[in-house]
């Protein structure tokens, strides 16, 4: 079976508190109190150190949450045999998630992965 990113369900609201994995990471790791849209539970702003680059990010829309060990790499190294639940757990594991600049991350991603990896 071919790698499909959709098989690795991420950004879930596991505890039912209205905040998905992305929002939880942004809130937890913000250096100041993160601003949240109460209706959508989306993080609007905060203050985050970029993992890869020497910069501070202030707008959540400028942030990507990236996996240190990519989902594709995990798939290629045994993850293809994991259950849906194991893939979901890995995709949302905070120990494997980092904050980085969305613009640079998307450029890097497009360079290294084919279109069907999105």
N, C-alpha and C positions, 0 to 999 in steps of 0.2 A: 504494500500500500504506500502511496505517495504522501509526503508531508503536506499537511493542510493546517495552516494557522488556526482556522476555525475549530479544529479538534481540541485546541488548548484554551478552553473557555477562561477568559481573564476579565478583570475588573468586575468582580461579583460583589454583592452585598451579603456576605456570609452570615453576619450576625443580625441582619434585619434592622439596622439602625439608620437606614436611608443613605449611608455613605458606602460607595463601592471601594474596592482596593485602591484605586487611584486616589480618591479623595482621602482615604485613611492615611496613606503614605504622605500626601501633601500636608495634611494637618499635623501629623506626628513629627515630621521632619522640618517643618517651618521654623526658622530662627526667631520669628515673631508670631503673634497670634494670626492664624490664617483667617481670611475673610471668606465666609460661606454664603452662598445664595440659599436662603432657608426653604424656598419653594422646590428647588431642583436638587438640593444637597450637593451641588457642585462647588468646588473651591474656586474662588475668583482671584484672590491674591494672597501673598505671603512673602516670605524671604527665604530663598533656597540657595544653597551652595551647589554648583554644578559639579557632578562627579568627575567628569572628564576635562573640563575647561576651567580656567581660573576666572570665574565670573559668578556674580550673584544674579539670580532670576527673581523677579517680583510679580509677574503676571502668570497665573496658572496656565493660560493659553500659550505661553512661551515654553512650557515644560513638557517633556516626555518622561514617562516612567519606563525605564528600559530594564531588560533582564541582563544581568552580568553574564550568565550562561544563557545564551539565546535558546529559544524554544526549538529552533531548527537543529542546533547543536545537540541539545538533549535528545531530540528525535533520532538523530544520526548515531547516537551513542547509547542506545538501549531504550530510549523513551518511546520508540515506535511500538514496543511491546507492553507499555503501561496501559492500565485501564483509563477510562475517561476521568474517573475520580482522581487518579494519581496525576494525570496531566493537568487537571484543573488546579489541584493543590500546588503543583510546581509553578504553574503560570502566575499564581497569586502569592507566592512565598516572599514575605518582606525581606528575608535575608538575601534574596537574589534580585531585589529590585533597587534601582538607583534613579536619581533625579539628574536629568541632563537637558541641555538646550534642544528644544524640539527641531529647530531649523537645521542644526548641525547633525543631529541624530538621523533625521530623515534623509539627508544627503548621504550620510555614511551607509544607511540601510539600503538605499537604492543602488549604491555602487557594488555592494557585496551580495545582494540577494536578488534572484529573478522576480519578475512581477508576480508570479503565482505564490510567492512566499508571504505576501501581505496578508 
